[in-house]
Amino acid sequence: MKWFSSISIKPEIAQLYLAVMDDIFKSNEGDRYSEIMRLKADFDKRMTMMDKAAEKLVNDELDKYAYKRLKENLTRECNEIRLRIDQLKTG
């Protein structure tokens, strides 16, 4: 541990390092925000699909078995999207 205390960094190098770390942090935050927005759009798209399928069911344009399968798949996908959004928000 003694050798570690003998290491010194020039102030200008330390400032440059901090600036690079700040850029990386801002870039990652921007990427995270973009991914959350993309996932929210995917979620909304699937919810719209469920609404349209329910409307088709009511209008006898879709049988109840096809509707059930579609709803189960879309519900599962929506749950996965919600989980991923929560992970991105907390991590």
C-alpha positions in Angstrom: 0.0 0.0 0.0 3.0 2.3 0.4 3.6 2.4 -3.3 0.1 3.6 -3.9 0.7 6.7 -1.7 3.8 7.5 -3.8 1.8 7.9 -7.0 0.9 11.5 -7.9 -1.2 12.8 -10.7 -0.7 16.2 -12.3 -3.7 18.5 -11.7 -4.3 19.0 -15.5 -4.4 15.2 -16.0 -6.8 14.8 -13.1 -9.0 17.5 -14.6 -8.9 15.8 -18.0 -9.8 12.5 -16.4 -12.8 14.1 -14.7 -13.9 15.7 -17.9 -13.8 12.4 -19.7 -15.7 10.7 -16.9 -18.3 13.4 -17.0 -18.7 13.0 -20.8 -19.1 9.2 -20.4 -21.7 9.7 -17.6 -23.7 12.2 -19.7 -23.5 9.9 -22.7 -24.8 6.9 -20.7 -27.6 8.9 -19.2 -28.6 10.1 -22.7 -28.5 6.5 -24.0 -30.6 5.4 -21.0 -33.2 8.1 -21.6 -33.4 7.2 -25.3 -33.9 3.6 -24.5 -36.7 4.4 -22.0 -38.4 6.5 -24.6 -38.2 3.8 -27.2 -39.5 1.2 -24.8 -42.4 3.5 -23.8 -43.3 3.8 -27.5 -43.2 0.0 -27.9 -45.4 -0.3 -24.9 -47.9 2.2 -26.2 -47.9 0.4 -29.6 -48.8 -2.9 -27.9 -51.5 -1.3 -25.9 -53.0 0.1 -29.0 -52.9 -3.4 -30.6 -54.8 -4.8 -27.6 -57.4 -2.1 -27.9 -57.8 -2.8 -31.6 -58.1 -6.5 -31.0 -60.7 -6.0 -28.3 -62.7 -3.8 -30.8 -62.4 -6.5 -33.4 -63.6 -9.1 -30.9 -66.7 -7.0 -30.0 -67.4 -6.5 -33.8 -67.1 -10.3 -34.4 -64.1 -9.7 -36.7 -61.9 -11.8 -34.4 -62.7 -15.1 -32.7 -62.3 -15.3 -28.9 -59.4 -17.9 -29.1 -57.3 -15.7 -31.4 -58.1 -12.7 -29.2 -57.0 -14.6 -26.0 -53.7 -15.7 -27.6 -53.0 -12.2 -28.8 -53.9 -10.6 -25.5 -51.7 -13.1 -23.6 -48.7 -12.4 -25.8 -49.2 -8.7 -25.8 -49.7 -8.7 -22.0 -46.5 -10.7 -21.5 -44.5 -8.3 -23.8 -45.9 -5.3 -22.0 -44.9 -6.7 -18.6 -41.4 -7.4 -20.0 -41.2 -3.8 -21.3 -42.3 -2.4 -17.9 -39.7 -4.4 -16.1 -36.9 -3.2 -18.5 -38.0 0.4 -18.1 -37.9 0.0 -14.3 -34.4 -1.5 -14.5 -33.2 1.4 -16.6 -34.8 4.0 -14.3 -33.1 2.5 -11.2 -29.8 1.4 -12.7 
